[in-house]
Structures are given as structure tokens and as C-alpha cells.
């Protein structure tokens, strides 16, 4: 009888442990993932067949003509279209993310020329790409000056809460085209354009393929002699941004992905 009672206690203990484990598992499963805690604004990025020449010469460059992969006009804090008009477009191919950034501007301001300098004091774009607890920031100015860092945290998190490694190098190729005169008020500047190629290997995303996703946000604040003016962005508010790498290109289907 002692053995029977002993085995009964063992069985009861095992059942209790199993029940506790299942309860913990159920609680964990019920906790939403970080992605589920926020709504996401998708930017569906078409694939290109060949590398894009990074020279900021957009006239006649058909790869950028389609509206696919475009943010549309950046939204300000009220959800209204930013003035002056600002937008971004994205393309991808295995190993590379391409960006075309357009900024309407009546007063081109830029003085920072040192790599990883205070680029956001000038007319500039701030870009964030995320992966597994990392947020990679790339600030690029009207001069083409680049400041990039590998930070802890997530896309959209306040920058003051991050620890950043400014020694990190994105190895991004950058070209800028400007229509106007730098640092001269009253001469009716018009616009500036940035074209970029970002190697995905530098972001730890070399293996990314069609239908993969990455957190993404981009922001611009117009700068003039009087200081910072209007600001707008994509994926910078309560609704976070997310890039989706599409299997199809701007000119139709290109690959058959094995993913569902």
C-alpha cells in the first residue's frame, strides 16, 4: 500500500506540474507580441531586376516612375500632408534596399560636412530600420552628409532612450541633387533629391527575401535661417511603419517565392 500511495503522490505531483506549465504557456501565448501591440502602416516595396545607379539623376530613370513603393506625401503631427511637399520611394533586390527621397524646399540650408556630425541641424532626412532589438538610424542631409548608428531599442522609440554605436557603418551609397542655392535666403530654391543604396548585410538582413518585413520610419523637418519649420514623416506616429519586400517588380512578376 505504501508503494501505491507513493506512486499516487508522484502522479499527482506530475499532473500538477504539467498543469502549471500549461497555464504558464497559455499566459505567454496570450501576451501580444511587440508587433501586435501597435497598428502597422505597410510600405510594399517592389523588386528590381538590376542594380540602380546611385547618382540622383532621376529624369528618365524608369525604375522610379511608378507610384508603387511610395509613401505619398509625409504626414505632419495632425495627420495632414506636410508642406513643403515631401515623399519617399523604395525598391529592393537581394542584398540591397534602395531609397529615393524628395524634398520640396524654398531655402536650402546645409553646413555640416563631417561624417556622423549633427546632420539634423541642416535640411535632412532621418531614416530608421529595425531588426531584433536594433534600430539602425541613417541621417542624410542636403549636402549628402551621412550620420549612421546602430542603436538598441525599436523603430519609433524616443531617441533619448537608446544607446547608440556611432562607429557602426551602414556602407550606404548616397547621391544628392539640388535645385537652388545653399544658405542664401530669398533666391527661391525649389527642391532637393537623395538617392541611396543600403546594403542589407550591414543591417544583419543579408538573407532577407520576398515577403520578409522590416520596421521602417522616415522623417523630415524643413530648416531655414529662422530655425526648424514644418515636420512630417511616414511611420513616425502611433501607427508604425513597416517595409514589406514584394516578390513582384514595378514591371510585373519577377520571381516565384517559396513562402506562402
Phi, psi and omega per residue, in radians:
X1 nan -0.605 3.135
X2 -1.061 -0.766 -3.138
X3 -1.094 -0.684 -3.141
X4 -1.098 -0.785 3.138
X5 -1.110 -0.697 -3.136
X6 -1.058 -0.818 -3.137
X7 -1.159 -0.543 3.095
X8 -1.141 -0.729 3.115
X9 -1.152 -0.730 3.117
X10 -1.047 -0.805 -3.138
X11 -1.096 -0.720 3.142
X12 -1.129 -0.704 3.127
X13 -1.145 -0.708 3.122
X14 -1.121 -0.721 3.130
X15 -1.115 -0.710 3.128
X16 -1.129 -0.742 3.135
X17 -1.109 -0.739 3.116
X18 -1.095 -0.731 3.131
X19 -1.102 -0.718 3.124
X20 -1.128 -0.732 3.132
X21 -1.089 -0.741 3.135
X22 -1.152 -0.623 3.126
X23 -1.149 -0.754 3.099
X24 -1.086 -0.756 3.131
X25 -1.069 -0.700 3.134
X26 -1.132 -0.693 3.121
X27 -1.149 -0.737 3.120
X28 -1.075 -0.750 -3.121
X29 -1.126 -0.508 -3.101
X30 -1.417 -0.255 3.121
X31 -1.343 2.169 -3.108
X32 -1.165 2.532 3.067
X33 -1.212 2.814 3.109
X34 -0.947 -0.610 3.137
X35 -1.188 -0.623 -3.103
X36 -1.320 -0.262 -3.097
X37 -1.362 -0.205 -3.115
X38 -2.342 2.518 2.987
X39 -1.221 2.661 -3.105
X40 -2.134 2.450 3.061
X41 -1.811 1.969 -3.026
X42 -1.485 2.402 2.951
X43 -2.001 1.809 -3.076
X44 -1.478 1.979 -2.956
X45 -1.773 2.074 3.137
X46 -1.287 2.703 3.140
X47 -1.574 2.542 3.069
X48 -1.937 2.695 -3.078
X49 -1.426 -0.578 -3.024
X50 -2.298 2.734 3.092
X51 -1.011 2.551 3.108
X52 -1.653 2.261 3.081
X53 -1.207 2.188 -3.090
X54 -1.625 1.668 -3.122
X55 -2.463 0.005 -3.137
X56 1.097 0.252 3.047
X57 -1.627 1.734 -3.029
X58 -1.663 -0.325 -3.106
X59 -1.132 2.136 -3.139
X60 1.403 -0.011 3.124
X61 -1.517 1.616 -2.952
X62 -1.085 -0.419 -3.091
X63 -1.042 -0.434 -3.123
X64 -1.746 -0.015 -3.018
X65 -1.274 -0.654 -3.104
X66 -1.179 2.572 3.120
X67 -1.325 -0.268 3.114
X68 -0.963 2.484 3.133
X69 1.324 0.292 -3.121
X70 -1.854 2.548 3.124
X71 -1.376 -0.321 -2.897
X72 1.245 -3.088 -3.116
X73 -1.066 2.386 3.091
X74 -1.052 2.582 3.130
X75 -1.775 2.460 3.088
X76 -1.505 -3.026 -3.064
X77 -1.112 -0.392 3.127
X78 -1.590 -0.014 -3.107
X79 1.470 0.185 3.117
X80 -1.643 2.757 3.113
X81 -1.115 2.352 -3.109
X82 -1.185 2.468 2.998
X83 -2.163 2.129 0.140
X84 -1.311 2.762 -3.037
X85 -1.024 2.317 -3.129
X86 -2.517 2.383 3.105
X87 -2.672 2.974 3.080
X88 -2.440 2.639 3.007
X89 -2.252 2.675 -3.128
X90 -2.357 2.580 3.030
X91 -2.417 2.840 3.096
X92 -2.579 2.762 2.896
X93 -2.567 2.823 -3.090
X94 -0.863 2.112 3.090
X95 1.661 -0.189 -3.036
X96 -2.524 2.407 2.973
X97 -1.936 2.244 -3.140
X98 -1.890 2.463 3.091
X99 -2.281 2.448 2.981
X100 -2.135 2.087 -3.045
X101 -2.027 2.199 -3.118
X102 -2.020 2.311 3.130
X103 -2.314 1.966 2.931
X104 -1.233 2.474 -3.024
X105 -2.856 2.281 3.107
X106 -1.664 -0.147 -3.090
X107 -2.595 1.652 -3.117
X108 -1.324 2.110 -3.108
X109 -2.175 2.141 3.107
X110 -2.816 2.237 3.128
X111 -2.339 -0.351 -3.039
X112 -1.410 2.089 -3.119
X113 -2.028 -0.173 -3.096
X114 -1.441 2.357 3.104
X115 -1.008 2.352 -3.120
X116 1.111 0.386 3.063
X117 -1.399 -3.073 -3.114
X118 -1.323 1.169 -2.997
X119 -1.051 -0.583 -3.048
X120 -1.267 -0.055 2.973
X121 -1.247 -0.408 -3.130
X122 -1.688 3.072 2.917
X123 -1.065 2.106 -3.014
X124 -2.796 2.802 2.982
X125 -1.856 2.502 3.036
X126 -1.993 2.103 -3.068
X127 -2.032 2.424 3.064
X128 -2.261 2.312 3.045
X129 -2.249 2.399 -3.017
X130 -2.085 2.691 3.056
X131 -2.851 2.100 2.920
X132 0.758 1.057 3.090
X133 1.442 0.001 3.090
X134 -1.898 2.560 2.899
X135 -2.251 2.094 -3.136
X136 -1.666 2.124 -3.117
X137 -1.880 2.395 3.074
X138 -2.320 2.011 3.065
X139 -1.851 2.206 -3.124
X140 -2.285 2.339 -2.982
X141 -1.835 3.058 3.095
X142 -1.076 -0.356 3.075
X143 -1.525 -0.159 -3.053
X144 1.510 0.127 3.093
X145 -1.249 2.358 -3.065
X146 -2.023 2.331 2.980
X147 -2.192 2.057 -3.078
X148 -2.293 2.608 -3.073
X149 -2.645 2.664 3.023
X150 -1.854 1.986 -3.031
X151 -2.071 2.716 2.976
X152 -1.392 2.740 3.104
X153 2.000 -2.648 -3.096
X154 -2.485 2.835 3.122
X155 -1.092 2.329 3.132
X156 1.636 -0.194 3.133
X157 -1.288 2.613 3.117
X158 -1.050 2.331 -3.056
X159 -1.097 -0.478 3.139
X160 -1.171 -0.265 -3.125
X161 -1.660 0.101 -3.059
X162 -1.831 2.692 2.917
X163 -1.947 2.153 -2.991
X164 -2.079 2.467 3.046
X165 -1.787 1.795 -3.117
X166 -1.411 -0.076 3.048
X167 -1.402 -0.205 3.119
X168 -1.180 2.510 -3.113
X169 -2.146 2.107 3.118
X170 -1.295 -0.311 -3.062
X171 1.018 0.474 3.141
X172 -1.269 2.434 2.991
X173 -1.591 2.332 -3.042
X174 -2.325 2.396 3.000
X175 -2.418 2.532 -3.111
X176 -2.259 2.437 2.999
X177 -2.142 2.260 -3.094
X178 -2.077 2.441 3.045
X179 -2.034 1.555 -3.086
X180 2.624 -3.084 -3.100
X181 -1.976 2.256 -3.114
X182 -1.181 2.457 2.939
X183 0.954 0.675 3.103
X184 -2.380 1.913 -3.083
X185 -1.348 2.470 3.010
X186 1.551 0.164 -3.121
X187 -1.823 0.225 3.033
X188 0.957 1.061 2.979
X189 -1.116 2.885 -3.068
X190 -2.137 -0.873 -2.964
X191 -2.946 2.913 2.951
X192 -2.594 2.662 -3.023
X193 -2.301 2.377 3.053
X194 -2.024 2.336 3.010
X195 -2.086 2.321 -3.044
X196 -2.378 2.613 2.946
X197 -2.213 2.101 -3.096
X198 -1.952 2.010 3.098
X199 -1.155 2.178 -3.121
X200 -1.188 -0.395 3.119
X201 -1.096 -0.605 -3.126
X202 -1.202 -0.336 3.099
X203 -1.696 0.071 -3.072
X204 1.285 0.423 -3.060
X205 -2.121 0.460 -3.069
X206 -1.007 -0.548 -3.081
X207 -1.533 0.008 -3.114
X208 -1.093 2.463 -3.115
X209 -2.448 -3.028 -3.081
X210 -0.928 2.394 3.132
X211 1.362 0.011 2.984
X212 -1.288 2.746 -3.078
X213 -2.214 2.636 3.036
X214 -2.545 2.337 3.066
X215 -1.009 2.463 -3.031
X216 -2.636 2.391 3.021
X217 -2.564 2.608 3.105
X218 -2.539 2.496 -3.043
X219 -2.527 2.609 3.038
X220 -2.469 2.358 2.969
X221 -2.033 2.168 3.114
X222 -1.206 2.402 -3.093
X223 -2.118 2.409 3.072
X224 -2.366 3.139 3.116
X225 -1.026 -0.496 -3.127
X226 -1.427 -0.032 -3.136
X227 2.021 -2.853 -3.093
X228 -1.306 2.359 3.132
X229 -1.921 -2.337 -3.069
X230 -1.124 2.506 3.098
X231 -2.172 2.632 3.065
X232 -2.812 2.930 -3.132
X233 -2.961 -3.046 3.073
X234 -2.288 2.194 3.117
X235 1.247 0.399 -3.077
X236 -1.839 -0.060 -3.126
X237 -1.809 -2.614 3.119
X238 -1.132 -0.555 3.073
X239 -1.561 1.911 -3.084
X240 -1.317 2.700 3.109
X241 -1.647 2.660 -3.130
X242 -2.642 2.216 3.050
X243 -1.463 2.373 3.014
X244 -2.068 2.085 -3.136
X245 -1.385 1.944 -3.071
X246 -1.449 2.549 3.104
X247 -1.315 -0.341 -3.086
X248 -1.728 2.692 3.127
X249 -1.720 3.138 3.141
X250 -1.186 -0.285 3.132
X251 -1.959 0.400 3.058
X252 1.980 -3.067 -3.088
X253 -1.024 2.455 3.135
X254 -2.207 -0.617 -3.118
X255 -2.393 2.817 2.999
X256 -1.896 1.891 -3.131
X257 -1.399 2.514 3.091
X258 -1.404 -0.032 -3.100
X259 -1.524 2.634 -3.107
X260 -1.229 nan nan
